């Protein structure tokens, strides 16, 4: 790890790397670049940050609006599920344990309420209520930018935005290299093996390329009570190819093809425990293939500090195929065949920024357009296919007025239009939303912030895989869901000698009007799409950081409570389950032993019991889970990194509050997490 000791006499950041190709730890980057370097030493900070950017060649940096600690590199977690990547971010959780069930949740909003993008391509999908909508490989992620809460008109989504970016050749090439390669292998004791190979190079002065191949083989993991699940054994393959072209030093074109394949004999209901699937469908497993193909063309042009523009053109296809021929029990007879669902997003997005001074006031304009056409197709066996389409378009403009060095305001306006071309209706919905944010820098240590943003979401298409489109009904008086998200707080940072402190507090309240609901009407054997009253979500996210020399620590607390104010119940999902996430506490401890080239870390999560559930429904149990890791990058062997970790150290039996919990028909459906899992991996870059 790079050293980042704080020189008490000169108060300058120093950075001495063990070698030039190791991944950067949370400790190294967060403290050195974001905390130990103060604005008064901008030249030193720029030099250190530039050096660090040369050092970082693998691992994902996660930045979140709910924290004030800079970027976080989590390569040490050896992530193979999005839950490994994002669960310790305040206000964020990821539900699901199965490879086909990764569900991001922000303040109780699931992924269908979020603006999720991969290299600029929209990942919006509503595939199947027993399966998640995201097919992402954490290993190749370069950066994740999380906006907790809807605060700006630049992004859509009721609950916020999550933008993923994958690596490219420029990220991997070390100084003075023209070509390179990396091989990686990993083993997990709770039944998984993974590996990847990456080759990359600077083909000409202006053209670079990368080819990445990855495979993970999973078995049936054991939970904290030692019970082996069923229907999790399968393989995921991912191939990513990128071609970059920089005709000038001011612009870059990047063409990306991302091919993701998940295949196995899986349980019929991957969002439930193995025991629940056995009770409902005996030991029946069904051949399943869950694929994604993403093609994107990105362009970035930085004319100068006063003007830049980014654009994306994409096509993203998610394809689910399940052979449901042999499922026993109450499975519908018309589905006993090989069944498919395909969701395709085709779109474009252009965002530009312009800076200019008007009447001695500095202005930073951000403006653009966003277009996405979603097609949903389902087919059971040899029967006819059902196809629906939804087209979303938006235009937005915001401006940051820098009235003084200390005070700025950012108003914004956005127009959204959504056109349904569905069996339920061909209705269009549109609205103008707005936002207003303010920041006040009290001094070099304290900043106050506040924002409010109006919300809009049109009734979306029915989930793709269930072939109920012809007998789904949109309520005659249905309205688009609207609302208002308001939040405010403070950021703090302070150094005393070699001691560094930082903290962040965000308090929020989200009001929703005409909350949209989709539910199965058993009496009529149909799906109904309707407004289910008004609702509110309120809470806070708080985090505090302390660092001293080679040691750093972070403690965060996130709390959210929701309520349907019309019905006096929790906010429910389509299966009438509470979406309340409740309270979670996260603790991170990191220490670098420079003489041994060793980086050590500890992660703990404490989640409190959540009793805001429907009457007669079991509460969401409290739990605590603890992980540790060590990463060794010996300077004697350039390019070698070895990582050891233990997830769920004390073998706890628990389920995320964002996962399936509770019971039905007297059967416990809780999707319990894997028990203790020892992970080891090695990577060599040359």
Buried (B, 14 or more C-beta within 10 A) or exposed (E): BBBBBBEEEEBBBBBEBBBBBBBBBBBBBBBBBBBBBBEEBEEBBEBBBEBBEEBBBBBBBBBBBBBBBBBBBBBBBBBBBBBBBBBBBBBBBBBBBBBBBBBBBBBBBBBBBBBBBBBBBBBBBBBBBBBBBBBBBBBBBBBBBBBBBBBBBBBBBBBBBBBBBBBBBBBBBBEEBEEBBBBBBBBBBBBBEBBBBBBBBBBEEBBBBBBBBBBBBBBBBBBBEEBEBBBBBBEBBBBBBBBBBBEEEEBBBBBBEBBBBBBBBBBBBBBBBBBBBBBBBEEBBBBBBBBBBBBBBBBBBBEEEEBBBBBBBBBBBBBBBBBBBEBEEEBEEEBBBBBBBBBBBBBBBBBBBBBEEEEEEBBBBBBBBBBBBBBBBBBBEEEEEBBBBBBBBBBBBBBBBBEEEEEBBBBBBBBBBBBBBBBBBEBEBBBEBBBBBBBBBEEEBBBBBBBBBBBBBBBBBBBBBBBBBEEBBBBEEBBBBBBBBBBBBBBBBEBEEBEBBBBBBBBBBBBBBBBBBBBBEEEEEBBBBBBBBBBBBBBBBBBBBBBBBBBBBBBBBBBBBBBBBBBEBBBBBBBEBBBBBBBBBBBBBBBBEBEEBBBBBBBBBBBBEBEBBEEEBEBBBBBBBBBBBBBBBBEEEBBBBBBBBBBBBEBBBBBBBBBBBBEEEEBBBBBBBBBBBEBBBBBBBE
